[in-house]
């Protein structure tokens, strides 16, 4: 992403003016005008979204933290069903800088601030969906509202023994997507004042992590499976690596064309199987 000041760069202006191919060069806005347009567009979007959210009784939000170029961000989206058309709607709420380590007690501050900015009261938010990062899990466990009584959580899968409990205290600046800690919800607290809404873990993220863990465990415990798995993955990587070599891509393409034109004998090998056993 380039800074707004790029609109005043000579090379950028020459690129825009040359790309238009007009007899009269287009007028390119200055940096101040660009900043004002961005700010006005954001204010208008924010006010329109607040008006839309006032018309619905319940919403669901999602929260995620990620790092890029040594900078961390917290993003939040809101989802609701239109009361008239029953259509699902989604809109981004914020993308804020998350300075410092991804510590669990810093997460509620940003979430509550975004909720207040859009007038989202706690009873209106049915769920907040996050990944299985231990920082998110601990933040909602301590500061969130329990969704189920402790007695009703007996059937929830408990796989704490897979992971080291020290992972919950990690202060790394990277997002802890690789950590999956499924455990029972805490008992209901005496106080009715909560800072965060009910918590829901992303089902897609959970299903993605469980098989990946199972595959690693199967590879380490079963030599026969490891040999078959590694051989298949090596062939897939070899095919994928062909995409990065122009000469090999040209050779492979010609081979595929010749293979398609050649008559297939009874019991012949299909094209994709031939690629995997080359």
Residue pairs with C-beta under 8 A, 6 or more apart in sequence:
4 31
4 34
4 35
4 38
5 31
6 12
7 13
7 28
7 29
7 30
7 31
7 34
8 30
8 31
13 28
16 26
16 28
17 25
17 26
17 28
20 26
29 37
46 117
46 118
49 78
49 91
49 93
49 118
50 118
50 119
52 89
52 91
53 59
53 78
53 80
53 118
53 119
53 120
54 119
55 83
56 80
56 81
56 82
56 83
57 83
57 124
58 80
58 124
58 125
58 126
59 78
59 79
59 80
59 120
59 124
59 125
59 126
60 78
60 79
60 80
60 125
60 126
60 127
60 128
60 129
61 76
61 77
61 78
61 79
61 93
61 120
61 125
61 127
61 128
61 129
61 197
62 76
62 77
62 79
62 128
62 129
62 130
62 202
63 74
63 75
63 76
63 107
63 111
63 128
63 129
63 130
63 136
64 74
64 75
64 130
64 131
64 175
65 72
65 73
65 74
65 75
65 98
65 102
65 107
65 133
65 135
65 136
65 175
66 72
66 73
66 75
66 175
67 73
67 173
67 174
67 175
70 173
71 97
72 97
72 98
72 99
72 102
72 173
72 175
73 95
73 96
73 97
73 98
74 94
74 95
74 96
74 97
74 98
74 107
74 110
74 111
75 92
75 94
75 95
75 96
76 92
76 93
76 94
76 95
76 111
76 114
77 90
77 91
77 92
77 93
78 90
78 91
78 92
78 93
78 118
78 120
79 88
79 89
79 90
80 88
80 89
81 87
81 88
81 89
82 88
82 89
93 114
93 117
93 118
94 114
94 117
96 110
96 114
98 106
98 110
100 106
100 173
101 171
101 172
101 173
102 133
102 135
102 171
102 172
102 173
102 174
102 175
102 176
103 135
103 171
104 134
104 135
104 136
104 138
104 139
104 142
104 168
105 139
105 142
105 143
107 135
107 136
107 139
108 139
108 143
108 195
108 196
111 128
111 196
112 195
112 196
114 120
115 121
115 122
115 125
122 145
122 194
122 197
125 197
125 198
126 197
126 198
127 147
127 197
127 198
127 199
127 200
128 140
128 144
128 196
128 197
128 198
128 199
128 200
129 200
129 201
129 202
130 136
130 137
130 140
130 199
130 200
130 201
130 202
131 175
131 177
131 201
131 202
131 205
132 177
132 179
132 180
132 181
132 182
132 201
132 202
132 205
132 206
132 209
133 175
133 176
133 177
133 179
134 167
134 168
134 170
134 176
134 179
134 181
135 168
135 170
135 176
137 168
137 181
137 183
137 199
137 201
138 168
139 196
140 196
140 199
141 185
141 186
141 199
143 194
143 195
143 196
144 194
144 195
144 196
144 197
144 198
144 199
145 194
145 196
145 197
145 198
146 185
146 186
146 187
146 188
146 189
146 198
147 185
147 198
147 199
147 200
148 185
149 187
149 188
150 184
150 185
150 186
150 187
150 188
153 184
153 185
154 184
156 182
156 183
156 184
156 185
157 182
158 182
158 183
158 184
159 180
159 181
159 182
160 181
160 182
160 183
162 180
162 213
163 179
163 180
163 181
167 176
167 179
167 181
168 181
170 176
170 179
177 205
178 209
180 206
180 209
180 210
180 213
182 201
182 206
215 229
218 225
218 226
218 229
219 225
219 226
219 229
219 230
220 226
232 276
235 276
235 277
236 276
239 275
239 276
242 248
242 249
242 252
243 249
256 271
259 271
259 274
260 271
269 277
